[in-house]
Amino acid sequence: MPRGTVIEVAVDGEAESVPVKLGVWISNKSRKGRLDTDQLAALAKLGMDWAGPPPAPSLSGRKQP
């Protein structure tokens, strides 16, 4: 996606859509440190290679070593 990509997003309760600089957000890999594992997994599923591989499912709710 080109860095200059801007999309319009409809926000619940707002009359007008909001412009989102998606290209800049995606290319800014420094945001990775502020995302939780579920968010990183969702981005990885969408093909965002910088988000890393999705975490392996845990067994019986326990974290893997």
Rosetta blueprint (number, residue, H / E / L):
1 M L
2 P L
3 R L
4 G L
5 T L
6 V L
7 I E
8 E E
9 V E
10 A L
11 V L
12 D L
13 G L
14 E L
15 A L
16 E L
17 S L
18 V E
19 P E
20 V E
21 K L
22 L H
23 G H
24 V H
25 W H
26 I H
27 S H
28 N L
29 K H
30 S H
31 R H
32 K H
33 G H
34 R H
35 L L
36 D L
37 T H
38 D H
39 Q H
40 L H
41 A H
42 A H
43 L H
44 A H
45 K H
46 L L
47 G L
48 M L
49 D H
50 W H
51 A H
52 G L
53 P L
54 P L
55 P L
56 A L
57 P L
58 S L
59 L L
60 S L
61 G L
62 R L
63 K L
64 Q L
65 P L
